């Protein structure tokens, strides 16, 4: 079995990392570890989702998973597994989020791929959002555009 990844900084979970909740079925977490190892840094691998009751796992992927990943998915037992295909390639979303953060410091306080793979979640500095009449207006005034849909709200990043 793959070694557990180093914990993410307080308040965040890093790429390929996940929070293990006590009392949950270990099979899901074992599969996530093996999935992370098989997927590596694939730009097609999205954010997984575990249901609140820890009985369902959603694996998000752009396109068809490669054979090594499919073998891991096929080995799932003891819980419901769904493979959800993302609208956009997760790696492209991550790159665009990094670009927005880099090109608009002080305005974009957080940017990340949406778990569903359908765009980017942005936090816009509250003073800028208020002055412009909302976060979308602040982004437009600053010329902050993206190749993907943006889901913006005013707020400060915590733990980013």
C-alpha positions as CSV (number, residue, x, y, z in Angstrom):
1,X,0.0,0.0,0.0
2,X,1.2,3.5,-0.7
3,X,2.6,5.6,2.1
4,X,0.3,8.2,3.5
5,X,1.0,11.7,2.2
6,X,2.3,14.4,4.4
7,X,-0.4,16.5,6.0
8,X,-1.5,19.7,4.3
9,X,-0.9,23.0,6.0
10,X,-3.5,23.9,8.6
11,X,-6.8,24.8,7.1
12,X,-6.2,23.2,3.7
13,X,-5.9,19.9,1.9
14,X,-3.3,19.6,-0.8
15,X,-3.5,18.0,-4.2
16,X,-3.8,14.3,-3.8
17,X,-4.4,14.6,-0.1
18,X,-7.6,13.9,1.8
19,X,-9.0,14.2,5.3
20,X,-9.5,10.8,7.0
21,X,-12.4,11.0,9.4
22,X,-12.5,8.6,12.4
23,X,-15.1,5.9,12.3
24,X,-15.4,5.9,8.5
25,X,-14.9,2.8,6.4
26,X,-11.2,2.4,5.7
27,X,-11.9,0.9,2.3
28,X,-12.6,4.3,0.8
29,X,-9.4,5.8,2.2
30,X,-7.3,2.8,1.0
31,X,-8.8,3.2,-2.5
32,X,-8.0,7.0,-2.4
33,X,-4.4,6.2,-1.5
34,X,-4.1,3.7,-4.3
35,X,-5.9,6.1,-6.7
36,X,-3.5,8.9,-5.9
37,X,-0.5,6.7,-6.5
38,X,-2.0,5.4,-9.8
39,X,-3.1,8.8,-11.1
40,X,0.1,10.6,-10.0
41,X,0.1,14.2,-11.3
42,X,-2.3,13.5,-14.1
43,X,-4.0,16.7,-15.3
44,X,-7.1,14.6,-15.9
45,X,-7.6,13.7,-12.2
46,X,-10.1,15.9,-10.4
47,X,-11.1,16.4,-6.8
48,X,-12.7,13.2,-5.3
49,X,-15.8,13.5,-3.1
50,X,-16.9,11.4,-0.2
51,X,-20.5,11.4,1.0
52,X,-21.2,12.6,4.5
53,X,-22.2,9.1,5.5
54,X,-18.9,7.8,4.1
55,X,-20.7,5.2,1.9
56,X,-20.3,6.8,-1.5
57,X,-17.1,7.9,-3.3
58,X,-17.2,10.1,-6.4
59,X,-14.0,10.1,-8.5
60,X,-13.8,12.9,-11.0
61,X,-11.9,12.4,-14.2
62,X,-11.6,14.2,-17.5
63,X,-12.0,11.7,-20.3
64,X,-11.5,7.9,-19.8
65,X,-9.2,6.9,-16.9
66,X,-6.0,5.1,-18.0
67,X,-5.8,1.3,-17.4
68,X,-3.8,1.7,-14.2
69,X,-6.4,4.0,-12.7
70,X,-9.3,1.8,-14.0
71,X,-7.8,-1.2,-12.3
72,X,-7.8,0.7,-9.0
73,X,-11.4,1.8,-9.6
74,X,-12.5,-1.8,-10.5
75,X,-11.1,-3.0,-7.1
76,X,-13.6,-0.9,-5.1
77,X,-15.5,-2.9,-2.5
78,X,-17.7,-2.1,0.4
79,X,-19.0,1.3,-0.8
80,X,-20.7,2.8,-3.8
81,X,-18.3,4.2,-6.4
82,X,-19.2,6.7,-9.2
83,X,-16.8,8.0,-11.8
84,X,-18.0,11.5,-12.8
85,X,-16.5,13.0,-16.0
86,X,-15.6,16.6,-15.6
87,X,-16.6,19.3,-18.1
88,X,-13.1,20.7,-18.1
89,X,-9.7,19.1,-17.6
90,X,-8.8,19.6,-13.9
91,X,-5.2,20.4,-14.6
92,X,-6.2,23.2,-17.0
93,X,-8.5,24.6,-14.2
94,X,-5.6,24.5,-11.7
95,X,-3.3,26.3,-14.1
96,X,-5.9,29.0,-14.8
97,X,-6.5,29.4,-11.0
98,X,-2.7,29.9,-10.4
99,X,-2.6,32.4,-13.3
100,X,-5.4,34.5,-11.8
101,X,-3.8,34.5,-8.4
102,X,-0.4,35.5,-9.9
103,X,-1.8,38.2,-12.2
104,X,-4.3,39.8,-9.8
105,X,-2.7,39.9,-6.4
106,X,-4.7,41.8,-3.9
107,X,-7.9,41.4,-5.9
108,X,-8.2,37.6,-6.2
109,X,-7.6,36.3,-2.7
110,X,-8.3,32.6,-3.5
111,X,-8.7,30.7,-6.7
112,X,-9.3,26.9,-7.2
113,X,-10.9,24.4,-9.4
114,X,-14.5,23.6,-8.5
115,X,-14.8,19.9,-7.4
116,X,-17.3,19.4,-10.1
117,X,-14.8,20.4,-12.7
118,X,-17.1,23.0,-14.3
119,X,-15.1,26.2,-13.6
120,X,-13.2,28.1,-10.9
121,X,-14.2,29.3,-7.5
122,X,-12.8,32.7,-6.7
123,X,-12.7,34.9,-3.6
124,X,-12.4,38.6,-4.4
125,X,-11.1,41.0,-1.8
126,X,-14.1,42.5,0.0
127,X,-13.1,46.1,-0.4
128,X,-12.7,45.7,-4.1
129,X,-16.0,43.9,-4.4
130,X,-17.8,46.5,-2.4
131,X,-16.3,49.4,-4.3
132,X,-17.2,47.8,-7.7
133,X,-20.7,46.7,-6.7
134,X,-19.9,43.1,-6.4
135,X,-17.2,40.5,-7.0
136,X,-18.1,39.9,-10.7
137,X,-18.0,43.7,-11.3
138,X,-14.6,44.0,-9.5
139,X,-13.2,41.2,-11.7
140,X,-14.5,42.8,-14.8
141,X,-13.1,46.3,-13.9
142,X,-9.7,44.7,-13.3
143,X,-9.8,42.8,-16.6
144,X,-9.6,39.5,-14.7
145,X,-11.0,37.1,-17.3
146,X,-10.6,33.3,-17.6
147,X,-11.0,30.7,-20.2
148,X,-13.5,28.9,-17.8
149,X,-16.6,29.9,-16.0
150,X,-15.9,31.9,-12.8
151,X,-17.9,31.5,-9.6
152,X,-16.9,34.5,-7.5
153,X,-17.8,35.8,-4.1
154,X,-16.3,38.4,-1.8
155,X,-14.1,37.0,0.8
156,X,-10.6,36.5,2.2
157,X,-8.6,33.3,1.8
158,X,-8.2,31.3,5.0
159,X,-5.4,28.8,5.1
160,X,-4.4,29.3,1.4
